[in-house]
Amino acid sequence: MDRQKEFVLRTLEERDIRFVRLWFTDVLGYLKSVAIAPAELEGAFEEGIGFDGSSIEGFARVFESDTVARPDPSTFQVLPWTTSAGQHHSARMFCDITMPDGSPSWADSRHVLRRQLAKASDLGFSCYVHPEIEFFLLKAGPYDGSVPVPADNGGYFDQAVHDSAPNFRRHAIDALEQMGISVEFSHHEGAPGQQEIDLRYADALSMADNVMTFRYLVKEVALAEGVRASFMPKPFTEYAGSAMHTHMSLFEGETNAFHGPDDPLQLSDVAKSFIAGILEHASEISAVTNQWVNSYKRLVHGGEAPTAASWGAANRSALVRVPMYTPRKSASRRIEVRSPDS
């Protein structure tokens, strides 16, 4: 058994952790979970946990439904709260999804991402991602189909001390930091009840795990604060929707491959090719990043949401934006994809 697995098993015993949640994501982006006792984890490391893949959206057909979740010990984290009885902590790990013969499942989004990152690595590149995640805080109310109500009346960058937003963001960031997820910024967004928390740059696979953890933690913290968090793209007709503006860059070792000092926008040919690829495949990408009818109520003219496969410098209505805050700082040269839903 390798050291990371030994560390996980030792931590479970030392921290008196009673439940381990094994997480993975379906093709629609929903977080799935199975909880096991620590005594079962060593076996899960060796053999995985079998489940019915045909019951997970997009995973498998009934006649090929035997699927295995294999926990990745490198993703082990203790969740920053105790059980409802207030006595014991839980922990979580993300899983790789395989077939019974050990081959990767074609529907496993972590495998798909890892495969693409391996192709980039073969070309000498590492991919780094920094998302700006927007969401709404709503007043707690009955689940009876009534119209949701924003939890506050704040606006962009407002520092409101008379509502729940500042305390919520502070508590959410504390929980994220406890799980090793670094936060760069947080602030009130433009619509009433709308918040934004920006995660610090990380490699693409770690960031994918971080975003799923973020969504879970934010909803848990919101419930503890007496409000609800919604990542719905466009919950209110009269207000701006919620996006996950995603900043991306490629590095060759310690060098930012997107930086081109001789270009007017400080963009390298690699960066321009990267942008061209996104524009070329914008429709296919949208099937993943904007998969709901509600998504296209956000992607409309008149605001800061993109409506065409275009790019530009500083332009927040473009699909791909080139931020111009510090154009000559080589490490900061990046592109921002503005279409993904929150």
Secondary structure by P-SEA (a helix, b strand, c coil): ccaaaaaaaaaaaaacccbbbbbbcccccccccccccccaaaaaaacccccccccccccccccccbbbbbbccccccccccccccccbbbbbbbbbbbccccccccccaaaaaaaaaaaaaaabbbbbbbbbbbbbbbccccccccbbbbcccccccccccccaaaaaaaaaaaaaaaaccccccccccccccbbbbbbccccaaaaaaaaaaaaaaaaaaaaaacccccccccccccbbbbbbccccccccccccccccccccccccaaaaaaaaaaaaaaaaaaaacccccccccccccccccccccccccccccccbbbbccccccccccccccccccc
